[in-house]
Amino acid sequence: MKLILFKKQHYQILIDWVKDEETFFLFAALSLSYPLNLEQLDDYFLKNPERKAYLGLDDDGIPTAFGEIIPQDEQSSRLGHLIIGESQKRGKGQGQAFIKALNQEAKTISAIQKMDLFVHERNDAAINCYLKSGFQFIPNDLIINYKGKVHNILKMTMDF
């Protein structure tokens, strides 16, 4: 999988991938609001310039995935807002390839020693992908309230 920097001209690709509120919630939780739009993305990236966003391209150069590398401290970063765009491409190893590419990119950006991520406890497909990619669960007590429901958010980490 090849990575390219996510730019304004790519916004519509991401918007088209987040087709329903359930997908949106698993993708963005509370950091954005549904439905995703161009103005929100502009505002989000202006407010978070330290975050590096990428599109993952498949072997044919077609955008397949989106994700961010988020600096945490000198020794660690976090992956955020991960999504394999088209639902028919999910479950076919694209996520693992994308995570591997993001981890390699993160190591070129800084001398990190570990990568973290957060995932909704009900996102079984993502959890399975992260486990196959080498992430492990670590204790965490993050709970969010969305539309009157409490959701447990799991934390996972990977040492380099």
N, C-alpha and C positions, 0 to 999 in steps of 0.2 A: 504494500500500500504506500502510495506517495502522499506526502503532506504538502499543502500550500496554505499560506496565510489566508485567513478568512477576512474578506474585505466587504465594503458596502455593496459592491456589485453582486455579492453572493447572498445577501439578506433574504431575497425571495425564495431561494432554494431551501433555506432553513424554515422559513415560514410555511412553505408547502409541505414540509415533512411533519410538522407539528399540527396534524389535521383535526385532532379532537382534544377535549379537555383532559381526558385520562392520560393520553400521551404527553400533553403539555405538563401536567402535574409531575409525572415521573421524570420528565426532562428538566424542568425548571423550578419545581416546588414553589417557593415564595419569592424568588429573586426577580421574577417577571410576572406579568399578569396575562390571563387568557382573554381574548385571542392575541397571539403574538403579532406584532406589526413593525413596520419600518421605523417609526418614531421611537418605539421602545428600545429597539436594538441600537439605534444611534445613541440614545441616552445612556443605555447600559455600558456601551463601550467607551463613551466619553467619561463616565464616572469610574471606570475600572481599567485605566490604561496599562496597568501592570499585568493584566491577564492577556495571555497570548492565545488567540483562537485560531483553529485550523479546520480545514476541510480535508478529509481523506478521500483520495481518488483511487478508483480501482484500476486494474491493469489496462482498461480501455480509456482511462482518463476521465471517467464519469464520477462526479461527486457521489460519495457513498456514506460518509460519516462526518459528524461535527463534534468537536470537543475543545476544551480549554486546558491550558497548563497555567495553574494559579500558584505563584510563589507564596510560600508560608514563612520560611525562615532560611537561613543560610544553608541548612542541610536537608530541607524537604520542600516538596511542592505537592500540589493536589490536582487531580484531574477533576474537571467539572463539566456539567452540561453535555454529557456524552449521549450521542444518539446515532444509530444506524438509520439512515434516512427512510428508505423505502421498506415497508414491513416485509415484503417478499424477499429481501436480502438479509433479513435477520436470521440468526441461528445457523449461519453457514460459514462461520469463522472470520467474518469481516470485523467483528468487534475485537477479537483477539489480535488480528493484524493491525488494527487501528491503535489499540493500546500499546502494542510493541513499538509502533512508529512514534507515538507520542512520548513514550518513555525514553526512546533514543534521542528524540529532539530535546527533551527536558535535560538530559545529561550534557548535551552540547551547549545549552543556555547557561547552566550553572553546575557547580560541583555538588549536586545533591546526592544524598545517600539513601533517601527513601521517597516513596510516592504514596500519597493517601488518596482516598476518595470516599464519598458518601453515597449511599444507595437506599432507596425505600425498601422496607422489609418485604413488601409484596412483589417486588420486581425480580421475580425468580429467574427470568432469562438473563438479565444483567448480572445478577449475583453469580449464576453459573459461569458466565463469560469471565467475570473478574477472578473467580476461583481458578479457572483453567489458565488464566494469564499469570497466576502466581500471587495474587492478593490473598491476604488472610484477614479474618475478623479481629478487631481489637475492641476492648471495652469502650463503650460510648453511651451516653444517656441523652442523646439529642431526640427531642420530640417536637413535632410541629403540629399546629392546629390549622386545618384547612377546611373551610366550609362547615365548621362545627364538629369535625371529626379529628380525633387524635391519631397521628401517624408516627410510628417509630422509624427513625432514620439510622441505619447501620453505618459504622465506620470500618473501612478496610485499609490495609497498608501492605506495602511491598518494599523490602530492603533491596538495595542494589549492591 
